[in-house]
């Protein structure tokens, strides 16, 4: 039975993979680790884990994701998002494991009206994006059997995310201002988990960079409006410009990604973000 190591299993994506793991229990043995059981910034610990367990696949769902805090904690962001990835990539090379590394749309500067393809030039405008781009580069350089999956605006019923933050604020506020001039693709982490398992189950592997998200593009404001609609909230939402809502880290104005490559290569069709959002809000409303 092949083994799948899921690094960062207490995060959004890790929890979503954990949720569907029983569907594959006759085919794969899952090894779920978190920062306490496997610290990827510790090269020796990573090597020891791979020596003891010899996974066939390593899904790196771990990341330093505090976009604003990263501006102050550059060393910490790079330790997890770059150096830690290098340790995993080297171990995957040594033990002939396939690495599936999750990255972000924030590797792009957002200065375009077109959807980014996998081959487009990356120019991150914040420390978080810079650290994630370095992680991509190291993973692909060290381990030829690497699949980088860039995703965007991830949310789920697990952990902290925009959807859960909005639902919490809706219960406390009568009125909210939401940024309306940044464009991207909200992505349900459950859909990303399913896409990863589809790739693992594919008999032929194509390595390199792929984009995966829900579609089409929208703004944070329109995203919030749909969360309010699906949760039947009466909160009043007001559109704001980025200038009206300054943050320590700059965000890409438009980080929309083309999904053609993953559909053509792995026959994975993305879901409309509104449909996936409605499913998530329904789950959260029952908790």
C-alpha positions in Angstrom: 0.0 0.0 0.0 1.4 3.4 -1.0 2.0 6.0 1.7 0.9 9.6 1.5 2.5 12.0 3.9 0.4 15.1 4.6 2.6 17.9 6.1 0.7 20.6 7.9 -2.4 18.5 8.5 -3.9 20.8 11.1 -4.3 23.6 8.5 -7.3 24.1 6.3 -6.1 21.9 3.4 -4.7 19.3 5.8 -8.0 19.0 7.5 -9.9 18.7 4.2 -7.6 15.9 3.1 -8.0 14.2 6.5 -11.8 14.4 5.9 -11.7 12.5 2.6 -8.9 10.1 3.6 -11.3 7.3 4.6 -12.5 7.2 1.0 -9.0 6.0 0.0 -8.2 3.8 3.0 -8.1 0.6 0.8 -5.5 2.2 -1.5 -3.3 4.5 0.5 -1.9 4.8 4.0 -2.0 8.4 5.2 0.6 9.9 7.5 -0.7 13.1 9.0 1.9 15.4 10.7 1.8 19.0 12.1 4.6 21.3 13.2 4.9 19.5 16.5 5.3 16.0 15.0 7.3 17.1 12.0 9.1 20.5 12.0 10.0 21.0 8.3 12.5 23.7 9.2 14.5 21.0 11.0 16.4 19.2 8.2 17.5 16.3 10.4 14.0 15.7 11.7 12.7 15.6 8.1 15.4 13.2 7.0 14.7 10.9 10.0 11.0 10.9 9.3 11.5 10.0 5.6 14.0 7.3 6.6 11.5 5.7 9.1 8.4 6.0 6.9 9.5 6.2 3.2 6.4 7.9 1.9 5.5 7.6 -1.8 3.9 11.0 -1.9 4.4 14.1 0.2 1.7 16.7 0.2 3.1 20.0 1.6 0.0 21.7 3.0 2.1 23.6 5.6 2.9 27.3 5.2 3.5 30.5 7.0 0.4 32.4 5.8 0.2 35.6 7.9 0.5 37.9 4.9 0.8 41.2 7.0 2.8 39.8 9.8 5.3 38.4 7.3 6.5 42.0 6.6 7.9 42.0 10.2 8.8 38.3 10.3 10.6 37.8 7.1 13.1 35.3 8.5 10.3 33.1 9.9 8.3 33.3 6.7 11.3 32.2 4.6 12.2 29.4 7.1 8.8 27.7 6.6 7.9 28.7 3.0 11.3 28.3 1.5 13.9 26.5 3.6 11.4 24.0 4.9 10.2 23.2 1.4 13.8 22.6 0.4 14.2 20.1 3.2 11.1 18.2 2.0 12.2 18.4 -1.6 15.6 16.9 -0.8 14.1 14.1 1.3 11.7 13.4 -1.6 14.6 13.2 -4.0 16.5 10.9 -1.6 13.6 8.5 -1.1 12.1 8.8 -4.6 8.9 10.4 -3.4 6.6 12.7 -5.4 6.3 16.1 -3.8 3.0 18.0 -4.2 3.7 21.5 -2.9 0.9 24.1 -2.5 1.7 27.7 -3.4 -0.2 30.9 -4.0 -1.4 33.5 -6.4 0.5 36.1 -4.4 3.7 35.1 -6.4 2.3 37.6 -9.0 2.3 41.4 -8.7 -1.3 41.7 -10.0 -0.5 44.3 -12.5 -2.5 42.9 -15.4 -6.0 42.6 -16.8 -5.4 39.1 -18.0 -5.5 35.7 -16.2 -2.0 34.5 -15.3 -0.7 31.3 -16.9 1.8 29.0 -15.2 4.6 30.4 -17.4 4.0 34.0 -16.7 6.7 36.0 -14.9 6.4 36.1 -11.1 7.1 39.3 -9.2 5.6 39.2 -5.7 5.1 42.5 -4.0 5.2 41.3 -0.4 7.4 39.1 1.8 4.8 36.3 2.0 4.6 36.0 -1.8 8.4 36.3 -2.1 8.9 33.4 0.4 6.4 31.3 -1.4 8.1 31.9 -4.8 11.4 30.9 -3.3 9.8 27.7 -2.1 8.5 27.0 -5.6 11.9 27.5 -7.1 13.7 25.3 -4.5 11.2 22.5 -4.8 11.4 22.3 -8.6 15.2 22.7 -8.5 15.9 20.0 -5.9 13.3 17.4 -6.8 12.4 16.8 -10.5 9.3 14.9 -9.3 7.5 18.0 -8.0 4.1 19.3 -8.7 3.5 22.9 -7.6 -0.1 23.8 -7.1 -0.8 27.5 -6.9 -4.2 28.3 -5.4 -5.9 31.5 -4.2 -8.2 32.9 -1.5 -8.5 29.6 0.4 -11.3 29.0 2.8 -13.1 26.1 4.4 -15.1 25.1 7.5 -11.7 24.7 9.3 -9.4 27.2 11.0 -9.3 30.9 10.3 -10.3 32.3 6.9 -12.2 35.1 5.2 -15.6 33.2 5.2 -15.5 32.4 8.9 -14.3 35.9 9.8 -17.1 37.4 7.8 -19.7 35.2 9.4 -18.4 36.1 12.8 -18.5 39.9 12.0 -22.0 39.6 10.6 -23.2 38.4 14.0 -21.5 41.4 15.7 -21.9 44.3 13.2 -24.7 46.0 11.4 -22.4 47.5 8.8 -19.1 46.6 7.3 -16.7 48.0 4.7 -15.1 45.5 2.3 -12.3 46.1 -0.2 -13.9 46.1 -3.7 -10.9 46.8 -6.0 -8.9 43.6 -5.6 -9.7 40.6 -7.8 -9.1 37.0 -7.3 -10.6 33.5 -7.1 -12.1 32.2 -3.8 -11.2 28.6 -3.4 -12.8 26.0 -1.2 -10.0 23.9 0.4 -12.2 20.8 0.0 -12.1 21.2 -3.8 -8.3 21.6 -3.6 -8.0 18.4 -1.5 -10.1 16.5 -4.1 -7.9 17.9 -6.9 -4.8 16.7 -5.2 -6.2 13.2 -4.7 -7.2 13.2 -8.4 -3.6 14.0 -9.3 -2.2 11.2 -7.1 -4.7 8.7 -8.6 -3.7 9.7 -12.1 -1.8 6.9 -13.8 0.5 9.3 -15.6 2.2 12.2 -13.7 3.2 15.5 -15.3 5.4 17.5 -13.1 5.8 21.3 -12.9 3.6 24.2 -12.0 -0.2 24.1 -12.1 -2.9 26.5 -11.1 -6.0 25.4 -9.3 -8.9 27.4 -7.8 -12.6 27.9 -8.1 -13.8 30.3 -10.9 -14.4 32.9 -12.1 -12.7 36.0 -10.6 -14.5 38.2 -8.2 -13.7 40.9 -5.5 -13.5 40.6 -1.8 -16.7 42.8 -1.7 -18.7 40.5 -4.0 -17.3 37.5 -2.1 -18.6 39.0 1.2 -22.0 39.8 -0.4 -22.5 36.2 -1.3 -21.4 35.0 2.2 -24.1 37.3 3.6 -26.7 36.1 1.1 -26.0 32.4 1.8 -26.0 33.0 5.5 -29.2 35.1 5.3 -27.4 38.0 7.1 -29.0 41.5 7.0 -25.6 43.2 7.4 -25.0 46.3 5.3 -21.8 46.0 3.2 -20.1 49.0 1.8 -17.4 48.9 -0.9 -14.0 50.3 -0.1 -10.9 51.0 -2.1 -7.5 49.5 -1.2 -6.4 53.0 -0.2 -9.3 53.3 2.2 -8.2 50.0 3.9 -4.4 50.1 4.2 -2.6 47.0 5.3 1.1 46.4 6.2 1.5 44.2 3.1 0.5 45.1 -0.4 -1.9 42.7 -2.1 -2.0 42.1 -5.9 -4.8 44.1 -7.5 -5.7 41.2 -9.8 -4.2 37.8 -9.3 -6.6 35.8 -11.4 -5.1 32.5 -12.7 -5.8 30.5 -15.8 -7.0 27.0 -15.1 -6.5 25.6 -18.6 -3.4 23.6 -17.9 -4.6 21.5 -15.0 -7.9 20.8 -16.9 -6.0 19.7 -20.0 -3.3 17.7 -18.2 -5.2 16.1 -15.3 -8.8 16.5 -16.5 -9.7 18.4 -13.4 -12.6 20.8 -13.8 -12.9 23.6 -11.4 -16.2 24.4 -9.7 -17.9 27.8 -9.7 -16.9 29.6 -6.5 -20.5 30.5 -5.6 -21.5 26.8 -5.6 -18.5 25.8 -3.4 -19.1 28.8 -1.1 -22.8 27.8 -0.6 -21.7 24.3 0.4 -19.2 25.7 2.9 -21.7 28.2 4.5 -24.2 25.4 4.7 -21.8 23.2 6.7 -20.8 26.1 9.0 -24.5 27.0 9.6 -25.0 23.5 11.0 -22.0 23.7 13.4 
